Amino acid sequence: MDVYTDTPISRLEIVESGGRRRFSDEAKLRIVEESYSGRRLGSATARKYGITRSQLNEWRDAARAGRFGPASRAGFVPAVIVPEVAAATGPLMANGSGRIEIVTANGRRVLVDRDVDVEALIRVVQALERLT
């Protein structure tokens, strides 16, 4: 015997079941760019949009491969300007060569001098970016 058979239904609600959502390529690219906006923001961005960290990583890979269109800028990170520090004297400065430090979005560092092969450097930096 059902206790609710005598009571009429006065209101019926449809509750979202958490089914599969679809994101446009533009939305995916915007989410990927937001995830690169600061250090360790990938997990926080994934939580904010209700996706998994692995899904965000797949979207990052797709953005790097250009599958979200030619406007993909996901590989760029903001430049940070720091006050100039007095140059240290040493053998590196004495012979006139200079060094540059490159820090990738995932925190990897590369030190190179001004005579580095640019194509080789690009391949190294791209490989470091793919490491998690």
Backbone as CSV, one residue per row, in Angstrom:
resi,resn,N_x,N_y,N_z,CA_x,CA_y,CA_z,C_x,C_y,C_z
1,MET,0.830,-1.172,0.000,0.000,0.000,0.000,0.880,1.244,0.000
2,ASP,0.588,2.166,-0.884,1.360,3.392,-1.027,0.657,4.508,-0.271
3,VAL,1.394,5.203,0.605,0.794,6.241,1.420,0.523,7.518,0.636
4,TYR,1.102,7.647,-0.561,0.950,8.870,-1.331,-0.140,8.782,-2.400
5,THR,-0.867,7.726,-2.470,-1.883,7.576,-3.513,-3.062,8.513,-3.318
6,ASP,-3.316,8.896,-2.096,-4.449,9.762,-1.838,-4.101,11.244,-1.959
7,THR,-2.801,11.564,-2.038,-2.367,12.965,-2.091,-2.064,13.353,-3.531
8,PRO,-2.706,14.392,-4.052,-2.402,14.804,-5.422,-1.017,15.471,-5.496
9,ILE,-0.380,15.341,-6.613,0.924,15.972,-6.820,0.684,17.424,-7.168
10,SER,1.256,18.308,-6.360,1.031,19.727,-6.600,2.188,20.372,-7.372
11,ARG,3.348,19.772,-7.311,4.495,20.377,-7.978,5.489,19.278,-8.360
12,LEU,6.030,19.394,-9.554,6.996,18.413,-10.033,8.259,19.153,-10.456
13,GLU,9.403,18.726,-9.956,10.670,19.373,-10.293,11.541,18.403,-11.074
14,ILE,12.257,18.952,-12.044,13.236,18.161,-12.783,14.612,18.599,-12.299
15,VAL,15.356,17.648,-11.798,16.681,17.940,-11.254,17.712,17.454,-12.257
16,GLU,18.693,18.319,-12.530,19.757,17.950,-13.468,20.540,16.782,-12.889
17,SER,20.764,15.773,-13.694,21.404,14.560,-13.202,22.921,14.593,-13.296
18,GLY,23.498,15.702,-13.739,24.949,15.762,-13.855,25.451,15.027,-15.079
19,GLY,24.634,14.985,-16.112,25.016,14.292,-17.336,26.159,14.972,-18.051
20,ARG,26.499,14.453,-19.165,27.624,14.942,-19.942,27.377,16.352,-20.457
21,ARG,28.382,17.201,-20.265,28.298,18.572,-20.755,29.165,18.714,-21.993
22,ARG,28.847,19.676,-22.808,29.620,19.956,-24.024,30.192,21.363,-23.910
23,PHE,31.466,21.504,-24.234,32.121,22.806,-24.247,32.512,23.124,-25.685
24,SER,32.300,24.362,-26.096,32.734,24.778,-27.427,34.257,24.894,-27.427
25,ASP,34.847,24.909,-28.627,36.299,25.060,-28.729,36.750,26.378,-28.118
26,GLU,35.951,27.433,-28.295,36.310,28.730,-27.726,36.314,28.659,-26.198
27,ALA,35.321,27.971,-25.625,35.260,27.843,-24.165,36.430,27.013,-23.654
28,LYS,36.766,25.937,-24.365,37.903,25.113,-23.964,39.190,25.929,-23.980
29,LEU,39.387,26.712,-25.043,40.591,27.529,-25.160,40.646,28.568,-24.044
30,ARG,39.520,29.172,-23.718,39.469,30.163,-22.644,39.820,29.515,-21.299
31,ILE,39.317,28.300,-21.059,39.612,27.589,-19.815,41.096,27.224,-19.754
32,VAL,41.652,26.767,-20.879,43.077,26.421,-20.928,43.931,27.649,-20.646
33,GLU,43.608,28.764,-21.272,44.374,29.996,-21.042,44.285,30.433,-19.583
34,GLU,43.113,30.280,-18.987,42.964,30.634,-17.575,43.819,29.731,-16.693
35,SER,43.942,28.459,-17.080,44.729,27.525,-16.271,46.216,27.847,-16.313
36,TYR,46.665,28.578,-17.341,48.065,28.976,-17.438,48.332,30.344,-16.820
37,SER,47.324,30.994,-16.269,47.474,32.376,-15.827,48.313,32.530,-14.565
38,GLY,48.640,31.474,-13.877,49.475,31.550,-12.685,49.996,30.177,-12.326
39,ARG,50.907,30.140,-11.395,51.469,28.854,-10.995,50.440,28.014,-10.249
40,ARG,50.430,26.741,-10.549,49.585,25.747,-9.873,48.103,26.062,-9.927
41,LEU,47.647,26.654,-11.040,46.228,26.962,-11.159,45.460,25.921,-11.957
42,GLY,46.125,24.882,-12.439,45.437,23.872,-13.227,44.340,23.170,-12.460
43,SER,44.653,22.690,-11.274,43.659,21.977,-10.471,42.512,22.894,-10.055
44,ALA,42.854,24.113,-9.672,41.812,25.062,-9.254,40.899,25.410,-10.429
45,THR,41.466,25.580,-11.609,40.658,25.885,-12.791,39.763,24.707,-13.136
46,ALA,40.302,23.492,-13.058,39.494,22.300,-13.342,38.309,22.211,-12.381
47,ARG,38.557,22.441,-11.101,37.460,22.408,-10.114,36.423,23.478,-10.408
48,LYS,36.893,24.665,-10.773,35.979,25.782,-11.039,34.986,25.450,-12.144
49,TYR,35.440,24.743,-13.181,34.572,24.428,-14.317,33.991,23.017,-14.252
50,GLY,34.234,22.305,-13.161,33.640,20.988,-12.973,34.184,19.929,-13.920
51,ILE,35.476,20.036,-14.269,36.107,19.026,-15.115,37.255,18.400,-14.337
52,THR,37.760,17.293,-14.828,38.876,16.652,-14.147,40.187,17.260,-14.596
53,ARG,41.203,17.071,-13.796,42.547,17.568,-14.138,43.048,16.896,-15.418
54,SER,42.741,15.612,-15.590,43.178,14.917,-16.808,42.469,15.474,-18.048
55,GLN,41.216,15.865,-17.905,40.500,16.481,-19.032,41.148,17.813,-19.403
56,LEU,41.507,18.602,-18.391,42.183,19.867,-18.642,43.522,19.632,-19.337
57,ASN,44.258,18.610,-18.915,45.536,18.298,-19.577,45.328,17.894,-21.033
58,GLU,44.266,17.158,-21.318,43.959,16.804,-22.711,43.657,18.062,-23.522
59,TRP,42.915,18.983,-22.953,42.616,20.238,-23.645,43.878,21.065,-23.848
60,ARG,44.784,21.052,-22.864,46.056,21.770,-23.020,46.855,21.193,-24.190
61,ASP,46.917,19.857,-24.252,47.625,19.210,-25.362,46.992,19.577,-26.700
62,ALA,45.671,19.567,-26.743,44.963,19.902,-27.981,45.219,21.359,-28.372
63,ALA,45.268,22.246,-27.394,45.529,23.661,-27.681,46.934,23.847,-28.220
64,ARG,47.908,23.139,-27.624,49.288,23.228,-28.117,49.401,22.697,-29.536
65,ALA,48.609,21.681,-29.853,48.636,21.092,-31.195,47.841,21.917,-32.195
66,GLY,47.139,22.951,-31.730,46.385,23.829,-32.622,45.028,23.299,-33.021
67,ARG,44.488,22.337,-32.273,43.190,21.758,-32.632,42.011,22.642,-32.249
68,PHE,42.249,23.731,-31.512,41.181,24.665,-31.177,41.207,25.879,-32.086
69,GLY,41.953,25.819,-33.164,42.011,26.911,-34.115,43.333,27.646,-34.056
70,PRO,43.565,28.514,-35.028,44.843,29.227,-35.112,45.046,30.267,-34.027
71,ALA,43.997,30.635,-33.304,44.125,31.667,-32.273,44.634,31.109,-30.961
72,SER,45.052,29.849,-30.958,45.517,29.228,-29.727,46.786,29.901,-29.221
73,ARG,46.726,30.456,-27.993,47.872,31.108,-27.385,48.221,30.428,-26.081
74,ALA,47.833,29.178,-25.905,47.976,28.521,-24.620,49.419,28.310,-24.193
75,GLY,50.373,28.357,-25.125,51.752,28.144,-24.769,52.444,29.372,-24.220
76,PHE,51.804,30.521,-24.275,52.430,31.749,-23.818,52.231,31.928,-22.324
77,VAL,53.236,32.447,-21.688,53.148,32.771,-20.275,53.492,34.241,-20.114
78,PRO,52.964,34.898,-19.097,53.248,36.323,-18.933,54.716,36.545,-18.556
79,ALA,55.277,37.639,-19.046,56.643,38.016,-18.693,56.625,38.735,-17.354
80,VAL,57.652,38.530,-16.575,57.762,39.176,-15.279,58.973,40.100,-15.327
81,ILE,58.763,41.361,-14.998,59.850,42.332,-14.990,60.329,42.479,-13.553
82,VAL,61.620,42.270,-13.355,62.207,42.366,-12.022,63.245,43.476,-12.022
83,PRO,63.518,44.051,-10.875,64.529,45.108,-10.814,65.891,44.573,-11.246
84,GLU,66.655,45.436,-11.874,67.972,45.032,-12.350,68.899,44.810,-11.158
85,VAL,69.646,43.725,-11.219,70.594,43.381,-10.179,71.988,43.721,-10.696
86,ALA,72.840,44.203,-9.822,74.198,44.539,-10.241,74.869,43.302,-10.822
87,ALA,75.518,43.471,-11.972,76.158,42.352,-12.657,77.320,41.822,-11.845
88,ALA,77.366,40.501,-11.746,78.469,39.859,-11.038,79.666,39.769,-11.969
89,THR,80.831,39.975,-11.425,82.027,39.852,-12.249,82.501,38.417,-12.182
90,GLY,82.940,37.924,-13.280,83.416,36.545,-13.337,83.851,36.223,-14.740
91,PRO,84.284,35.012,-14.966,84.787,34.663,-16.283,83.729,34.772,-17.378
92,LEU,82.451,34.564,-17.033,81.412,34.645,-18.046,81.254,36.065,-18.561
93,MET,81.285,37.038,-17.670,81.147,38.430,-18.080,82.438,38.967,-18.697
94,ALA,83.560,38.432,-18.286,84.840,38.945,-18.761,85.042,38.684,-20.253
95,ASN,84.530,37.565,-20.781,84.760,37.270,-22.194,83.649,37.811,-23.093
96,GLY,82.698,38.558,-22.552,81.693,39.231,-23.362,80.473,38.388,-23.719
97,SER,80.402,37.137,-23.303,79.217,36.343,-23.615,78.161,36.576,-22.539
98,GLY,76.909,36.426,-22.915,75.818,36.646,-21.968,75.002,35.382,-21.788
99,ARG,74.281,35.300,-20.715,73.418,34.157,-20.434,71.990,34.625,-20.278
100,ILE,71.095,33.713,-20.564,69.677,33.978,-20.345,69.090,32.765,-19.640
101,GLU,68.193,33.021,-18.707,67.505,31.962,-17.995,66.070,31.917,-18.481
102,ILE,65.618,30.741,-18.878,64.239,30.550,-19.334,63.554,29.652,-18.313
103,VAL,62.416,30.119,-17.792,61.624,29.320,-16.856,60.321,28.977,-17.554
104,THR,60.049,27.681,-17.721,58.839,27.251,-18.420,57.637,27.378,-17.492
105,ALA,56.452,27.229,-18.052,55.208,27.374,-17.277,55.113,26.338,-16.162
106,ASN,55.740,25.170,-16.349,55.670,24.143,-15.316,56.858,24.208,-14.358
107,GLY,57.648,25.320,-14.405,58.702,25.549,-13.426,60.079,25.033,-13.802
108,ARG,60.247,24.435,-14.962,61.560,23.956,-15.393,62.428,25.146,-15.800
109,ARG,63.739,25.064,-15.538,64.664,26.155,-15.867,65.690,25.691,-16.897
110,VAL,66.013,26.592,-17.816,67.043,26.339,-18.819,67.945,27.567,-18.851
111,LEU,69.259,27.345,-18.736,70.241,28.421,-18.841,70.984,28.251,-20.156
112,VAL,71.021,29.300,-20.971,71.714,29.231,-22.262,72.534,30.497,-22.452
113,ASP,73.542,30.400,-23.319,74.294,31.608,-23.640,73.791,32.156,-24.966
114,ARG,74.312,33.273,-25.376,73.775,33.951,-26.552,74.089,33.236,-27.858
115,ASP,74.988,32.272,-27.853,75.344,31.546,-29.070,74.544,30.254,-29.250
116,VAL,73.469,30.085,-28.507,72.688,28.856,-28.561,71.998,28.725,-29.927
117,ASP,71.859,27.487,-30.388,71.103,27.202,-31.610,69.618,27.377,-31.286
118,VAL,68.982,28.349,-31.915,67.598,28.709,-31.584,66.644,27.550,-31.856
119,GLU,66.802,26.865,-32.963,65.912,25.738,-33.285,66.026,24.634,-32.230
120,ALA,67.248,24.343,-31.798,67.444,23.323,-30.762,66.827,23.777,-29.446
121,LEU,66.983,25.068,-29.123,66.411,25.597,-27.896,64.884,25.493,-27.904
122,ILE,64.273,25.790,-29.042,62.815,25.691,-29.155,62.363,24.261,-28.905
123,ARG,63.063,23.288,-29.489,62.701,21.877,-29.274,62.846,21.486,-27.807
124,VAL,63.898,21.964,-27.140,64.115,21.638,-25.731,63.013,22.247,-24.867
125,VAL,62.687,23.503,-25.103,61.653,24.170,-24.300,60.293,23.510,-24.515
126,GLN,59.977,23.157,-25.760,58.696,22.478,-26.026,58.642,21.127,-25.328
127,ALA,59.754,20.393,-25.312,59.784,19.104,-24.625,59.611,19.299,-23.114
128,LEU,60.235,20.326,-22.563,60.084,20.594,-21.128,58.648,21.001,-20.776
129,GLU,57.991,21.723,-21.669,56.599,22.121,-21.428,55.669,20.912,-21.374
130,ARG,55.987,19.867,-22.124,55.122,18.689,-22.141,55.279,17.835,-20.888
131,LEU,56.372,18.001,-20.140,56.573,17.244,-18.919,55.620,17.730,-17.837
132,THR,55.110,16.815,-17.055,54.216,17.219,-15.962,54.853,16.969,-14.634
